[in-house]
Amino acid sequence: MAVVCPECDNPITVDTDEAEEGEKVVCDECGMELEVVSIDPLELAPVDAIGYDDEDDAPAMEEDEE
């Protein structure tokens, strides 16, 4: 199945039978790294987008102690 790169509108072919959520693919045209966030329907998101990058980069939330 083909999806469109959000950066350059180049079609990217992804084999949905082989792909898994969390897998990374690279656009051949612009080199943007994308992550498979959904298989059905097929959806890719830029790795740098908020919510799709490493969770360790998020600021830690402090709990109030009484």
C-alpha positions as CSV (number, residue, x, y, z in Angstrom):
1,M,0.0,0.0,0.0
2,A,1.3,3.5,-0.7
3,V,1.0,6.6,1.5
4,V,2.2,10.1,0.9
5,C,5.2,11.6,2.6
6,P,3.9,14.6,4.7
7,E,7.1,16.5,3.9
8,C,7.5,16.2,0.1
9,D,4.3,14.4,-1.1
10,N,6.3,11.5,-2.5
11,P,4.4,8.2,-2.5
12,I,5.9,5.7,0.0
13,T,5.1,2.0,-0.5
14,V,4.7,0.0,2.7
15,D,3.9,-3.7,2.7
16,T,1.1,-3.9,5.2
17,D,1.5,-7.6,5.5
18,E,5.1,-7.2,6.8
19,A,4.8,-3.8,8.6
20,E,4.3,-3.5,12.3
21,E,3.3,-0.5,14.4
22,G,6.4,1.3,15.7
23,E,8.5,0.3,12.6
24,K,10.4,3.2,11.0
25,V,10.5,3.9,7.3
26,V,12.5,6.5,5.4
27,C,11.2,8.6,2.4
28,D,13.4,7.9,-0.6
29,E,12.8,11.4,-1.9
30,C,13.5,13.7,1.1
31,G,15.0,11.3,3.6
32,M,12.4,12.0,6.3
33,E,12.2,9.3,8.9
34,L,8.6,8.2,9.5
35,E,7.1,5.8,12.0
36,V,4.2,3.4,11.3
37,V,1.6,4.5,13.9
38,S,-1.4,2.5,12.5
39,I,-1.7,-0.5,10.2
40,D,-5.4,-0.4,9.5
41,P,-5.7,2.2,8.2
42,L,-2.1,2.7,7.3
43,E,-0.8,5.9,8.9
44,L,2.7,7.2,9.2
45,A,4.0,10.1,11.3
46,P,7.3,12.0,11.4
47,V,9.5,10.6,14.2
48,D,10.2,14.1,15.4
49,A,6.5,14.9,15.9
50,I,5.3,15.2,19.4
51,G,4.0,11.9,20.7
52,Y,5.9,9.8,18.3
53,D,9.5,10.5,19.5
54,D,11.2,8.8,22.4
55,E,9.1,9.2,25.6
56,D,12.3,10.0,27.6
57,D,12.4,13.4,25.9
58,A,9.1,14.5,27.7
59,P,9.5,16.6,30.8
60,A,9.0,14.7,34.0
61,M,5.9,15.5,36.0
62,E,6.5,16.1,39.7
63,E,3.9,15.0,42.2
64,D,2.9,17.3,45.0
65,E,3.7,15.8,48.4
66,E,1.8,17.0,51.5
